Amino acid sequence: MSDFTGNFLLALLLVVLLRVLYAVSAMLVRTGDGGNIAFGIALPAGLLYIVVRNPVPVSSWAGLVAGAVFGVALWGAIALWRRRRS
């Protein structure tokens, strides 16, 4: 059970980190400055390189998938709530 919970929380954290990374990269690209655009592209590429080179062992795939699905659903629900509110 602790493996499931740990991987569930890991997946939730990864969804949040991907959302923050997307927001930061989008802000950097929108500035129009060449250096910021290059950094906005290099930041996700560098993090992807780190993830591929040093994979984290997953002991409970069910927890990882459940956390990812829950995180994406929560992200979508918040986006829908914000759209209806404004």
KEKE-578062 format. One record per atom (N, C-alpha, C, CB): residue in one letter; atom name; residue number from 1; chain; x, y, z. Coordinates in Angstrom, 2 decimals. Each point is the difference from the previous one (the first is absolute). Glycine has a CB too. Layout:
N
+----+----+-----+----+---------+---------+---------+
: aa : at :   i : ch :       X :       Y :       Z :
+----+----+-----+----+---------+---------+---------+
:  a : CA : NUM :  A :       X :       Y :       Z :
...
+----+----+-----+----+---------+---------+---------+
END
This chain:
86
+----+----+-----+----+---------+---------+---------+
: aa : at :   i : ch :       X :       Y :       Z :
+----+----+-----+----+---------+---------+---------+
:  m :  N :   1 :  A :    0.82 :   -1.19 :    0.00 :
:  m : CA :   1 :  A :   -0.82 :    1.19 :    0.00 :
:  m :  C :   1 :  A :    0.87 :    1.27 :    0.00 :
:  m : CB :   1 :  A :   -1.81 :   -1.28 :    1.21 :
:  s :  N :   2 :  A :    2.93 :    1.24 :   -0.53 :
:  s : CA :   2 :  A :    0.85 :    1.19 :    0.04 :
:  s :  C :   2 :  A :    0.64 :    0.27 :   -1.35 :
:  s : CB :   2 :  A :    0.44 :   -0.42 :    2.42 :
:  d :  N :   3 :  A :   -0.16 :   -0.64 :   -3.20 :
:  d : CA :   3 :  A :    0.52 :    0.20 :   -1.35 :
:  d :  C :   3 :  A :   -1.03 :    0.70 :   -0.88 :
:  d : CB :   3 :  A :    1.44 :   -2.04 :    0.25 :
:  f :  N :   4 :  A :   -2.69 :    1.61 :   -0.13 :
:  f : CA :   4 :  A :   -1.07 :    0.61 :   -0.78 :
:  f :  C :   4 :  A :   -0.14 :    1.48 :    0.36 :
:  f : CB :   4 :  A :   -1.20 :   -2.21 :   -0.11 :
:  t :  N :   5 :  A :    1.18 :    2.52 :    1.39 :
:  t : CA :   5 :  A :   -0.14 :    1.39 :    0.45 :
:  t :  C :   5 :  A :    1.18 :    0.85 :   -0.43 :
:  t : CB :   5 :  A :   -1.33 :   -0.79 :    1.94 :
:  g :  N :   6 :  A :    2.52 :    0.26 :   -1.81 :
:  g : CA :   6 :  A :    1.19 :    0.75 :   -0.40 :
:  g :  C :   6 :  A :    0.01 :    0.31 :   -1.49 :
:  g : CB :   6 :  A :    1.23 :   -1.08 :    1.85 :
:  n :  N :   7 :  A :   -1.56 :    0.10 :   -2.68 :
:  n : CA :   7 :  A :   -0.03 :    0.23 :   -1.44 :
:  n :  C :   7 :  A :   -1.18 :    0.88 :   -0.40 :
:  n : CB :   7 :  A :    1.11 :   -2.20 :   -0.34 :
:  f :  N :   8 :  A :   -2.22 :    2.11 :    1.06 :
:  f : CA :   8 :  A :   -1.15 :    0.89 :   -0.24 :
:  f :  C :   8 :  A :    0.42 :    1.45 :    0.23 :
:  f : CB :   8 :  A :   -1.61 :   -1.82 :    0.70 :
:  l :  N :   9 :  A :    2.27 :    2.09 :    0.42 :
:  l : CA :   9 :  A :    0.45 :    1.36 :    0.30 :
:  l :  C :   9 :  A :    1.09 :    0.45 :   -0.96 :
:  l : CB :   9 :  A :   -0.58 :   -0.37 :    2.40 :
:  l :  N :  10 :  A :    1.45 :   -0.54 :   -2.83 :
:  l : CA :  10 :  A :    1.02 :    0.34 :   -0.98 :
:  l :  C :  10 :  A :   -0.64 :    0.44 :   -1.31 :
:  l : CB :  10 :  A :    1.57 :   -1.64 :    1.07 :
:  a :  N :  11 :  A :   -2.59 :    0.93 :   -1.51 :
:  a : CA :  11 :  A :   -0.68 :    0.38 :   -1.24 :
:  a :  C :  11 :  A :   -0.70 :    1.34 :    0.13 :
:  a : CB :  11 :  A :   -0.32 :   -2.42 :   -0.53 :
:  l :  N :  12 :  A :   -0.31 :    2.68 :    1.67 :
:  l : CA :  12 :  A :   -0.62 :    1.31 :    0.22 :
:  l :  C :  12 :  A :    1.04 :    1.11 :   -0.06 :
:  l : CB :  12 :  A :   -1.78 :   -1.07 :    1.42 :
:  l :  N :  13 :  A :    2.92 :    0.85 :   -0.81 :
:  l : CA :  13 :  A :    1.07 :    0.98 :   -0.02 :
:  l :  C :  13 :  A :    0.51 :    0.23 :   -1.42 :
:  l : CB :  13 :  A :    0.64 :   -0.69 :    2.32 :
:  l :  N :  14 :  A :   -0.53 :   -0.37 :   -3.10 :
:  l : CA :  14 :  A :    0.46 :    0.13 :   -1.38 :
:  l :  C :  14 :  A :   -0.98 :    0.80 :   -0.84 :
:  l : CB :  14 :  A :    1.20 :   -2.17 :    0.23 :
:  v :  N :  15 :  A :   -2.51 :    1.97 :   -0.02 :
:  v : CA :  15 :  A :   -1.00 :    0.78 :   -0.74 :
:  v :  C :  15 :  A :    0.13 :    1.48 :    0.35 :
:  v : CB :  15 :  A :   -1.56 :   -1.99 :   -0.03 :
:  v :  N :  16 :  A :    1.73 :    2.31 :    1.29 :
:  v : CA :  16 :  A :    0.17 :    1.39 :    0.42 :
:  v :  C :  16 :  A :    1.29 :    0.59 :   -0.59 :
:  v : CB :  16 :  A :   -1.27 :   -0.48 :    2.13 :
:  l :  N :  17 :  A :    2.34 :   -0.27 :   -2.08 :
:  l : CA :  17 :  A :    1.27 :    0.49 :   -0.55 :
:  l :  C :  17 :  A :   -0.09 :    0.23 :   -1.51 :
:  l : CB :  17 :  A :    1.20 :   -1.21 :    1.82 :
:  l :  N :  18 :  A :   -1.89 :    0.33 :   -2.53 :
:  l : CA :  18 :  A :   -0.17 :    0.20 :   -1.44 :
:  l :  C :  18 :  A :   -0.82 :    1.26 :   -0.30 :
:  l : CB :  18 :  A :    0.15 :   -2.48 :   -0.34 :
:  r :  N :  19 :  A :   -1.17 :    2.73 :    1.15 :
:  r : CA :  19 :  A :   -0.82 :    1.20 :   -0.19 :
:  r :  C :  19 :  A :    0.82 :    1.26 :    0.25 :
:  r : CB :  19 :  A :   -2.06 :   -1.28 :    0.68 :
:  v :  N :  20 :  A :    2.86 :    1.29 :    0.37 :
:  v : CA :  20 :  A :    0.84 :    1.15 :    0.31 :
:  v :  C :  20 :  A :    1.06 :    0.19 :   -1.08 :
:  v : CB :  20 :  A :   -0.38 :   -0.37 :    2.46 :
:  l :  N :  21 :  A :    0.97 :   -0.72 :   -2.92 :
:  l : CA :  21 :  A :    1.00 :    0.09 :   -1.06 :
:  l :  C :  21 :  A :   -0.61 :    0.56 :   -1.28 :
:  l : CB :  21 :  A :    1.23 :   -1.94 :    1.00 :
:  y :  N :  22 :  A :   -2.44 :    1.51 :   -1.33 :
:  y : CA :  22 :  A :   -0.69 :    0.52 :   -1.18 :
:  y :  C :  22 :  A :   -0.27 :    1.49 :    0.14 :
:  y : CB :  22 :  A :   -1.06 :   -2.25 :   -0.37 :
:  a :  N :  23 :  A :    0.62 :    2.68 :    1.54 :
:  a : CA :  23 :  A :   -0.29 :    1.41 :    0.22 :
:  a :  C :  23 :  A :    1.26 :    0.86 :   -0.09 :
:  a : CB :  23 :  A :   -1.92 :   -0.66 :    1.45 :
:  v :  N :  24 :  A :    3.00 :    0.21 :   -0.85 :
:  v : CA :  24 :  A :    1.25 :    0.77 :   -0.03 :
:  v :  C :  24 :  A :    0.54 :    0.07 :   -1.43 :
:  v : CB :  24 :  A :    0.51 :   -0.71 :    2.37 :
:  s :  N :  25 :  A :   -0.52 :   -0.40 :   -3.07 :
:  s : CA :  25 :  A :    0.51 :   -0.01 :   -1.38 :
:  s :  C :  25 :  A :   -0.86 :    0.89 :   -0.89 :
:  s : CB :  25 :  A :    0.90 :   -2.33 :    0.34 :
:  a :  N :  26 :  A :   -2.21 :    2.29 :   -0.17 :
:  a : CA :  26 :  A :   -0.89 :    0.84 :   -0.80 :
:  a :  C :  26 :  A :    0.26 :    1.48 :    0.28 :
:  a : CB :  26 :  A :   -1.73 :   -1.82 :    0.00 :
:  m :  N :  27 :  A :    1.93 :    2.18 :    1.25 :
:  m : CA :  27 :  A :    0.30 :    1.40 :    0.33 :
:  m :  C :  27 :  A :    1.31 :    0.44 :   -0.63 :
:  m : CB :  27 :  A :   -1.26 :   -0.24 :    2.15 :
:  l :  N :  28 :  A :    2.26 :   -0.62 :   -2.12 :
:  l : CA :  28 :  A :    1.30 :    0.35 :   -0.58 :
:  l :  C :  28 :  A :   -0.10 :    0.18 :   -1.51 :
:  l : CB :  28 :  A :    1.14 :   -1.26 :    1.84 :
:  v :  N :  29 :  A :   -1.90 :    0.39 :   -2.50 :
:  v : CA :  29 :  A :   -0.13 :    0.10 :   -1.46 :
:  v :  C :  29 :  A :   -0.81 :    1.24 :   -0.38 :
:  v : CB :  29 :  A :    0.16 :   -2.50 :   -0.19 :
:  r :  N :  30 :  A :   -1.18 :    2.85 :    0.97 :
:  r : CA :  30 :  A :   -0.84 :    1.17 :   -0.31 :
:  r :  C :  30 :  A :    0.73 :    1.32 :    0.10 :
:  r : CB :  30 :  A :   -1.92 :   -1.30 :    0.81 :
:  t :  N :  31 :  A :    3.04 :    1.35 :   -0.11 :
:  t : CA :  31 :  A :    0.72 :    1.26 :    0.13 :
:  t :  C :  31 :  A :    0.55 :    0.48 :   -1.33 :
:  t : CB :  31 :  A :    0.56 :   -0.61 :    2.34 :
:  g :  N :  32 :  A :   -0.24 :   -0.31 :   -3.23 :
:  g : CA :  32 :  A :    0.51 :    0.36 :   -1.31 :
:  g :  C :  32 :  A :    1.51 :    0.21 :   -0.05 :
:  g : CB :  32 :  A :   -2.18 :    1.02 :   -0.40 :
:  d :  N :  33 :  A :    2.84 :   -1.07 :    1.55 :
:  d : CA :  33 :  A :    1.45 :    0.15 :    0.04 :
:  d :  C :  33 :  A :    0.65 :   -1.32 :   -0.40 :
:  d : CB :  33 :  A :   -0.18 :    1.76 :    1.81 :
:  g :  N :  34 :  A :    1.21 :   -1.69 :   -2.63 :
:  g : CA :  34 :  A :    0.65 :   -1.21 :   -0.50 :
:  g :  C :  34 :  A :    0.58 :   -0.87 :    1.09 :
:  g : CB :  34 :  A :    0.50 :    1.24 :   -2.04 :
:  g :  N :  35 :  A :    0.12 :   -0.63 :    3.04 :
:  g : CA :  35 :  A :    0.57 :   -0.77 :    1.11 :
:  g :  C :  35 :  A :   -1.07 :   -0.69 :    0.82 :
:  g : CB :  35 :  A :    1.89 :    1.60 :    0.07 :
:  n :  N :  36 :  A :   -2.97 :   -0.91 :    0.19 :
:  n : CA :  36 :  A :   -1.10 :   -0.61 :    0.76 :
:  n :  C :  36 :  A :   -0.65 :   -1.14 :   -0.79 :
:  n : CB :  36 :  A :   -0.40 :    2.20 :    1.14 :
:  i :  N :  37 :  A :    0.27 :   -2.03 :   -2.45 :
:  i : CA :  37 :  A :   -0.58 :   -1.06 :   -0.82 :
:  i :  C :  37 :  A :    0.90 :   -1.23 :    0.02 :
:  i : CB :  37 :  A :   -1.11 :    1.71 :   -1.47 :
:  a :  N :  38 :  A :    2.41 :   -1.50 :    1.34 :
:  a : CA :  38 :  A :    0.94 :   -1.12 :    0.04 :
:  a :  C :  38 :  A :   -0.06 :   -0.72 :    1.35 :
:  a : CB :  38 :  A :    1.50 :    1.20 :   -1.63 :
:  f :  N :  39 :  A :   -1.57 :   -0.43 :    2.72 :
:  f : CA :  39 :  A :   -0.08 :   -0.61 :    1.32 :
:  f :  C :  39 :  A :   -1.34 :   -0.70 :    0.19 :
:  f : CB :  39 :  A :    1.55 :    1.75 :    0.91 :
:  g :  N :  40 :  A :   -2.62 :   -1.17 :   -1.43 :
:  g : CA :  40 :  A :   -1.32 :   -0.62 :    0.10 :
:  g :  C :  40 :  A :   -0.08 :   -1.33 :   -0.73 :
:  g : CB :  40 :  A :   -0.97 :    2.26 :    0.19 :
:  i :  N :  41 :  A :    1.77 :   -2.42 :   -1.24 :
:  i : CA :  41 :  A :    0.06 :   -1.27 :   -0.72 :
:  i :  C :  41 :  A :    0.99 :   -0.96 :    0.66 :
:  i : CB :  41 :  A :   -0.61 :    1.19 :   -2.14 :
:  a :  N :  42 :  A :    1.73 :   -0.65 :    2.62 :
:  a : CA :  42 :  A :    1.05 :   -0.85 :    0.58 :
:  a :  C :  42 :  A :   -0.39 :   -0.55 :    1.37 :
:  a : CB :  42 :  A :    1.68 :    1.34 :   -1.25 :
:  l :  N :  43 :  A :   -2.50 :   -0.62 :    2.01 :
:  l : CA :  43 :  A :   -0.38 :   -0.45 :    1.34 :
:  l :  C :  43 :  A :   -0.74 :   -1.34 :   -0.03 :
:  l : CB :  43 :  A :   -0.14 :    2.40 :    0.70 :
:  p :  N :  44 :  A :   -0.94 :   -2.55 :   -1.48 :
:  p : CA :  44 :  A :   -0.65 :   -1.32 :   -0.03 :
:  p :  C :  44 :  A :    0.89 :   -1.07 :   -0.64 :
:  p : CB :  44 :  A :   -2.20 :    1.15 :   -0.13 :
:  a :  N :  45 :  A :    2.99 :   -0.77 :   -0.86 :
:  a : CA :  45 :  A :    0.89 :   -0.98 :   -0.64 :
:  a :  C :  45 :  A :    1.04 :   -0.51 :    1.00 :
:  a : CB :  45 :  A :   -0.34 :    1.13 :   -2.23 :
:  g :  N :  46 :  A :    0.89 :   -0.24 :    3.03 :
:  g : CA :  46 :  A :    0.98 :   -0.40 :    1.01 :
:  g :  C :  46 :  A :   -0.60 :   -0.89 :    1.07 :
:  g : CB :  46 :  A :    1.20 :    2.11 :   -0.43 :
:  l :  N :  47 :  A :   -2.41 :   -1.78 :    0.86 :
:  l : CA :  47 :  A :   -0.66 :   -0.84 :    1.01 :
:  l :  C :  47 :  A :   -0.37 :   -1.36 :   -0.57 :
:  l : CB :  47 :  A :   -0.88 :    2.06 :    1.10 :
:  l :  N :  48 :  A :    0.48 :   -2.11 :   -2.37 :
:  l : CA :  48 :  A :   -0.28 :   -1.28 :   -0.63 :
:  l :  C :  48 :  A :    1.26 :   -0.84 :   -0.09 :
:  l : CB :  48 :  A :   -1.86 :    1.06 :   -1.31 :
:  y :  N :  49 :  A :    2.99 :   -0.45 :    1.02 :
:  y : CA :  49 :  A :    1.27 :   -0.71 :   -0.06 :
:  y :  C :  49 :  A :    0.34 :   -0.60 :    1.37 :
:  y : CB :  49 :  A :    0.79 :    1.54 :   -1.84 :
:  i :  N :  50 :  A :   -1.00 :   -0.79 :    2.90 :
:  i : CA :  50 :  A :    0.28 :   -0.49 :    1.35 :
:  i :  C :  50 :  A :   -0.90 :   -1.18 :    0.34 :
:  i : CB :  50 :  A :    0.72 :    2.31 :    0.69 :
:  v :  N :  51 :  A :   -2.00 :   -2.23 :   -1.05 :
:  v : CA :  51 :  A :   -0.94 :   -1.08 :    0.30 :
:  v :  C :  51 :  A :    0.36 :   -1.27 :   -0.76 :
:  v : CB :  51 :  A :   -1.80 :    1.70 :    0.43 :
:  v :  N :  52 :  A :    2.22 :   -1.55 :   -1.67 :
:  v : CA :  52 :  A :    0.33 :   -1.17 :   -0.81 :
:  v :  C :  52 :  A :    1.30 :   -0.64 :    0.50 :
:  v : CB :  52 :  A :   -1.17 :    1.02 :   -1.98 :
:  r :  N :  53 :  A :    2.13 :   -0.21 :    2.38 :
:  r : CA :  53 :  A :    1.29 :   -0.53 :    0.45 :
:  r :  C :  53 :  A :   -0.07 :   -0.64 :    1.38 :
:  r : CB :  53 :  A :    1.11 :    1.74 :   -1.38 :
:  n :  N :  54 :  A :   -1.98 :   -1.26 :    2.26 :
:  n : CA :  54 :  A :   -0.10 :   -0.49 :    1.38 :
:  n :  C :  54 :  A :   -1.44 :   -0.40 :    0.32 :
:  n : CB :  54 :  A :    1.94 :    1.48 :    0.68 :
:  p :  N :  55 :  A :   -2.43 :   -2.58 :   -1.22 :
:  p : CA :  55 :  A :   -1.39 :   -0.37 :    0.25 :
:  p :  C :  55 :  A :   -0.22 :   -0.42 :    1.47 :
:  p : CB :  55 :  A :   -0.21 :   -0.72 :   -2.42 :
:  v :  N :  56 :  A :   -0.96 :    1.02 :    2.92 :
:  v : CA :  56 :  A :   -0.38 :   -0.38 :    1.36 :
:  v :  C :  56 :  A :   -0.69 :   -1.36 :   -0.07 :
:  v : CB :  56 :  A :   -0.24 :    2.44 :    0.74 :
:  p :  N :  57 :  A :    0.66 :   -3.41 :    0.06 :
:  p : CA :  57 :  A :   -0.67 :   -1.30 :   -0.03 :
:  p :  C :  57 :  A :   -1.42 :    0.11 :    0.56 :
:  p : CB :  57 :  A :    2.22 :   -1.15 :    0.23 :
:  v :  N :  58 :  A :   -3.16 :    0.55 :   -0.92 :
:  v : CA :  58 :  A :   -1.40 :    0.03 :    0.42 :
:  v :  C :  58 :  A :   -0.38 :   -1.37 :    0.52 :
:  v : CB :  58 :  A :   -0.56 :    1.80 :   -1.70 :
:  s :  N :  59 :  A :    0.13 :   -1.84 :    2.95 :
:  s : CA :  59 :  A :   -0.36 :   -1.28 :    0.60 :
:  s :  C :  59 :  A :   -1.50 :   -0.27 :   -0.09 :
:  s : CB :  59 :  A :    1.94 :    0.23 :    1.55 :
:  s :  N :  60 :  A :   -2.74 :    0.80 :   -1.75 :
:  s : CA :  60 :  A :   -1.45 :   -0.18 :   -0.12 :
:  s :  C :  60 :  A :   -0.50 :    0.83 :   -1.18 :
:  s : CB :  60 :  A :   -0.23 :   -0.41 :    2.51 :
:  w :  N :  61 :  A :    0.09 :   -0.25 :   -3.65 :
:  w : CA :  61 :  A :   -0.48 :    0.71 :   -1.19 :
:  w :  C :  61 :  A :   -1.45 :    0.44 :    0.17 :
:  w : CB :  61 :  A :    1.58 :   -1.33 :   -1.41 :
:  a :  N :  62 :  A :   -2.35 :    0.57 :    2.18 :
:  a : CA :  62 :  A :   -1.40 :    0.37 :    0.22 :
:  a :  C :  62 :  A :   -0.08 :    1.33 :    0.74 :
:  a : CB :  62 :  A :   -0.65 :   -2.43 :    0.07 :
:  g :  N :  63 :  A :    1.50 :    2.64 :    0.92 :
:  g : CA :  63 :  A :    0.01 :    1.27 :    0.73 :
:  g :  C :  63 :  A :    0.45 :    1.15 :   -0.87 :
:  g : CB :  63 :  A :    0.44 :   -1.25 :    2.08 :
:  l :  N :  64 :  A :    0.54 :    1.01 :   -2.93 :
:  l : CA :  64 :  A :    0.50 :    1.05 :   -0.89 :
:  l :  C :  64 :  A :   -1.07 :    0.40 :   -1.01 :
:  l : CB :  64 :  A :    2.33 :   -0.88 :    0.28 :
:  v :  N :  65 :  A :   -3.00 :   -0.10 :   -0.87 :
:  v : CA :  65 :  A :   -1.05 :    0.29 :   -0.98 :
:  v :  C :  65 :  A :   -1.19 :    0.69 :    0.67 :
:  v : CB :  65 :  A :    0.72 :   -1.98 :   -1.38 :
:  a :  N :  66 :  A :   -1.12 :    1.48 :    2.55 :
:  a : CA :  66 :  A :   -1.13 :    0.61 :    0.71 :
:  a :  C :  66 :  A :    0.31 :    1.45 :    0.38 :
:  a : CB :  66 :  A :   -0.65 :   -2.26 :    0.88 :
:  g :  N :  67 :  A :    1.87 :    2.53 :   -0.44 :
:  g : CA :  67 :  A :    0.37 :    1.36 :    0.36 :
:  g :  C :  67 :  A :    0.05 :    0.91 :   -1.21 :
:  g : CB :  67 :  A :    1.29 :   -0.90 :    1.90 :
:  a :  N :  68 :  A :   -0.79 :    0.39 :   -3.02 :
:  a : CA :  68 :  A :    0.06 :    0.81 :   -1.21 :
:  a :  C :  68 :  A :   -1.40 :    0.32 :   -0.51 :
:  a : CB :  68 :  A :    2.21 :   -1.04 :   -0.58 :
:  v :  N :  69 :  A :   -3.08 :    0.04 :    0.57 :
:  v : CA :  69 :  A :   -1.38 :    0.22 :   -0.46 :
:  v :  C :  69 :  A :   -0.71 :    0.99 :    0.93 :
:  v : CB :  69 :  A :   -0.06 :   -2.32 :   -0.99 :
:  f :  N :  70 :  A :    0.21 :    2.15 :    2.29 :
:  f : CA :  70 :  A :   -0.63 :    0.90 :    0.95 :
:  f :  C :  70 :  A :    0.55 :    1.42 :   -0.15 :
:  f : CB :  70 :  A :   -0.34 :   -1.92 :    1.58 :
:  g :  N :  71 :  A :    1.65 :    2.05 :   -1.77 :
:  g : CA :  71 :  A :    0.61 :    1.33 :   -0.16 :
:  g :  C :  71 :  A :   -0.49 :    0.71 :   -1.24 :
:  g : CB :  71 :  A :    1.99 :   -0.83 :    1.20 :
:  v :  N :  72 :  A :   -2.07 :    0.10 :   -2.32 :
:  v : CA :  72 :  A :   -0.48 :    0.61 :   -1.24 :
:  v :  C :  72 :  A :   -1.48 :    0.36 :    0.12 :
:  v : CB :  72 :  A :    1.70 :   -1.32 :   -1.32 :
:  a :  N :  73 :  A :   -2.49 :    0.46 :    1.96 :
:  a : CA :  73 :  A :   -1.42 :    0.31 :    0.20 :
:  a :  C :  73 :  A :   -0.17 :    1.22 :    0.90 :
:  a : CB :  73 :  A :   -0.55 :   -2.43 :   -0.29 :
:  l :  N :  74 :  A :    1.35 :    2.53 :    1.33 :
:  l : CA :  74 :  A :   -0.07 :    1.16 :    0.88 :
:  l :  C :  74 :  A :    0.41 :    1.27 :   -0.73 :
:  l : CB :  74 :  A :    0.49 :   -1.48 :    1.95 :
:  w :  N :  75 :  A :    0.55 :    1.39 :   -2.77 :
:  w : CA :  75 :  A :    0.46 :    1.12 :   -0.81 :
:  w :  C :  75 :  A :   -1.11 :    0.46 :   -0.95 :
:  w : CB :  75 :  A :    2.39 :   -0.85 :    0.15 :
:  g :  N :  76 :  A :   -3.06 :   -0.09 :   -0.80 :
:  g : CA :  76 :  A :   -1.11 :    0.33 :   -0.90 :
:  g :  C :  76 :  A :   -1.19 :    0.60 :    0.74 :
:  g : CB :  76 :  A :    0.75 :   -1.83 :   -1.50 :
:  a :  N :  77 :  A :   -1.04 :    1.30 :    2.68 :
:  a : CA :  77 :  A :   -1.12 :    0.54 :    0.79 :
:  a :  C :  77 :  A :    0.27 :    1.43 :    0.44 :
:  a : CB :  77 :  A :   -0.52 :   -2.31 :    0.78 :
:  i :  N :  78 :  A :    1.74 :    2.60 :   -0.40 :
:  i : CA :  78 :  A :    0.35 :    1.37 :    0.41 :
:  i :  C :  78 :  A :   -0.09 :    0.94 :   -1.19 :
:  i : CB :  78 :  A :    1.51 :   -0.90 :    1.80 :
:  a :  N :  79 :  A :   -1.04 :    0.46 :   -2.97 :
:  a : CA :  79 :  A :   -0.08 :    0.83 :   -1.21 :
:  a :  C :  79 :  A :   -1.45 :    0.26 :   -0.37 :
:  a : CB :  79 :  A :    2.19 :   -0.93 :   -0.80 :
:  l :  N :  80 :  A :   -3.03 :   -0.09 :    0.88 :
:  l : CA :  80 :  A :   -1.42 :    0.17 :   -0.31 :
:  l :  C :  80 :  A :   -0.67 :    0.93 :    1.00 :
:  l : CB :  80 :  A :   -0.05 :   -2.28 :   -1.02 :
:  w :  N :  81 :  A :    0.38 :    2.15 :    2.28 :
:  w : CA :  81 :  A :   -0.57 :    0.86 :    1.04 :
:  w :  C :  81 :  A :    0.39 :    1.46 :   -0.24 :
:  w : CB :  81 :  A :    0.08 :   -1.91 :    1.63 :
:  r :  N :  82 :  A :    1.19 :    2.14 :   -1.98 :
:  r : CA :  82 :  A :    0.44 :    1.37 :   -0.27 :
:  r :  C :  82 :  A :   -0.71 :    0.60 :   -1.21 :
:  r : CB :  82 :  A :    2.21 :   -0.56 :    1.00 :
:  r :  N :  83 :  A :   -2.43 :   -0.26 :   -2.03 :
:  r : CA :  83 :  A :   -0.65 :    0.49 :   -1.21 :
:  r :  C :  83 :  A :   -1.47 :    0.36 :    0.29 :
:  r : CB :  83 :  A :    1.56 :   -1.42 :   -1.41 :
:  r :  N :  84 :  A :   -2.23 :    0.61 :    2.20 :
:  r : CA :  84 :  A :   -1.40 :    0.29 :    0.33 :
:  r :  C :  84 :  A :   -0.12 :    1.19 :    0.93 :
:  r : CB :  84 :  A :   -0.54 :   -2.40 :   -0.29 :
:  r :  N :  85 :  A :    1.53 :    2.59 :    1.14 :
:  r : CA :  85 :  A :   -0.05 :    1.10 :    0.97 :
:  r :  C :  85 :  A :    0.17 :    1.35 :   -0.65 :
:  r : CB :  85 :  A :    0.89 :   -1.54 :    1.69 :
:  s :  N :  86 :  A :   -0.12 :    1.61 :   -2.77 :
:  s : CA :  86 :  A :    0.24 :    1.31 :   -0.61 :
:  s :  C :  86 :  A :   -0.96 :    0.33 :   -1.11 :
:  s : CB :  86 :  A :    2.34 :   -0.27 :    0.60 :
+----+----+-----+----+---------+---------+---------+
END
